[in-house]
Amino acid sequence: MIDNPVYAENRMTIDFSNRSIESVIFIKTIDEAECKKYSKNIQDGFQKASPNLKLRWVAKSSECKSELPPRYAKLFDNVPASVAYLSVSGGGRQREIRMLTLGVSVEESDMVCDIFSKNNPFKGTATCIRTIR
């Protein structure tokens, strides 16, 4: 349990299958230093995973925040959102991660979530949190 988390927010563009998708990855960390470390690890990890996943990844922004807007904070409770998102469990030294695609249909978000849950670039167990239909 993290009492006063600092959240890493990493925004990126993912290009695959003739489609460009905006995505955001949130990581719940213990402090600012860990937030910066995990953000760098995420960026490095996606660069390494890109060829295996047959996609092109472009970092857009990265920042650390003491609070997330309510619509994003609820993702850490695995509350369904308007699109499917990837939930990666924490435990031990691994932190909780959420990956959300923006500006896509429900069907597209399901597809993206399935790709990343089957080819999990993160440490931890990955699960798709689906929309309620």
PyMOL commands that set and color helices and strands:
alter all, ss='L'
color gray80, all
select helices_A, chain A and resi 32-53+70-77+106-118
alter helices_A, ss='H'
color red, helices_A
select strands_A, chain A and resi 6-16+19-29+56-65+85-88+97-102+126-129
alter strands_A, ss='S'
color yellow, strands_A
deselect
rebuild
show_as cartoon
